[in-house]
Amino acid sequence: MPGFTGKYYHSMDEKGRVMVPLPFREVLVNTYRCGRLYIATAPFDPCLDIYPLKEWEEFEKKVRSYPTADRRARRYQRKVVASAMEVELDRQGRVLIPQAHREELGLKGEVVLVGQVNKIELWSKEAWVAEMQAIAEDETLEEEILKYEREALKHEA
């Protein structure tokens, strides 16, 4: 099942609408067969996560399994689940970013849509540039990723 990959620069119009890139729309149609999306504040990064309905439902299942007595789990839910809003693609392939989300993250003008396999991230151009700079300066990133890959190989064996 092909997922969302690549990054695309688009402009947000004055009403807060953003064109969803054609490759992402094709994944929505061919893989998810649905234009219903959920937009939520990303839990750890200054961006929005945009989930196809099926992926949002999977996310909800995972969140339901979190221990309700754990304060951190509740805080995580408050940040992400409370921010979630259902949206749909319009006939032109655009999605309306809710005003609260635009204000919270300072989204206006040029934005970046980033494929993350099962979801799309929406960044302001400024925040994306800062994130790419931080990644370039992170000397431990490669070592950490290799650790994840070794763990994945252990589980496959």
N, C-alpha and C positions, 0 to 999 in steps of 0.2 A: 504494500500500500504506500504509494508515494506521499511524501509529506511536504511541508512548507520549507523551502530552502531559498537562499539568496537574500539580498538587501536591495531596497528600492527607495529612491528619493522622490517624494511627491510634495505638493503644496496643499495645505489645508485651506479651504475657502473660508470666507467671512462667516458662513453659517456653521462652520466646524465639520464640514464633510471632507473626507479623504478618499481618493480613488484607491481601491484595492487592486494591486497589480494583477495583470492578466494571469501570470502563472499561479498566483494564489487563488484566484477565482476558479481556475481550472481544477485545482486540487479540491476546492469546496464542492464543485459540481461532480467531478468524476470519483472522488474518494468518499466524500461525506454526503453527497446528494442533497445538500441543504444549504440555504443561504442565511440560516439563523445563526447568530453569533452571540457570544457573551464577552463583554469587555469588563476587565477588572484591573484594579491597581496591582502591579507586580509586587510581590512581597518583599523583595530585597533590592530592587533596582529602581531608578527614577524613570519608569516607563509604564506602559499599559500592556497587559496580556490580552490577546484577542483569541478566544477559543471557538472552534466550531461546536455546535450543540452537543454532538456525541462526546467530544473531549471534555466539555464542561461537565457533562453527566459523570464521566469517569473521575474527574477532579472532585466532584461532590461526594462520590462514594468513598474516595480516599479520606476526605476531610471528616466524613461521618465516623470514620474509625478512630479518629484522634480522641484521646482521653479527655472528657469534659472537665475533669478535676484539675487538669494541668493548665495553669494560668497562661503559659506561653502558647499552648495550642489555641486557647480561647482568643488570645490577642491576634494570633495569626488569622484566625477565622474572621475576627472583626475587621482586620485590615483588608483582606481579600474578598471574602464572601459579602460583606456589607457593601463593598464598592461595586459589586457585579451588577451589570445591567444588560438586558437582552436588546439586541439591535438586529436589523436585517439590511442586506445589501439592497440598494435601490436599483432601478432599471439601468442606470448608467454605471453600475458596479462600484458605487460609493457607499461608504458607511458614515453615519453621523456619530461623531464622538460627543458624548454627553458633556454639557457645559461644566459640570462639577469636575469631571476628569481633566478637561482642558485647563481649567483654572488651577487645579491642584499641581499639575506638572508644567504649567506655563506653555502649553501646546498652542502654537500658532505659526503661520507661515510654513517654512519648509520642515518636513518631518521625514523620518526614516522608518520604513516597515521592514522588519527583519524576520525571516523564516526561522523557526525553532522546531522543526519537524512536526510536532503536534499542535503548535500554536503559532501565532504571529505576535511579535513585539512591536509596539509603536513608541518611538522615541522622538523627542525634539532633536533637531539637527545638532544643537549645541551639546546636549547631554550625550548623544551618540559619539561625537568627536571626543569628548572627555573620556568616555568609556574606552574607546579605541586607544587613546593615549595611555590610559591606566593599564590596559592589557599589554601594550608595547613595553611598558616599564616594569612589568611584573616578571621578575627573574625566576620565580618559583612555579610559574604556570605550567611549563612543559613537564616538570618533575611531577606535579600533582596529577596532570592528565594521564601520564604514563602509569601512575599508581592506580587510577581508576580502571585503565585498560587491563592491567594485570589482574585486578580483582574480578573483572568481567570474564576474563579467560578462565579463572579458577572455577567460576560458577558454571561455565559451559562444559567443563571437563567432567 
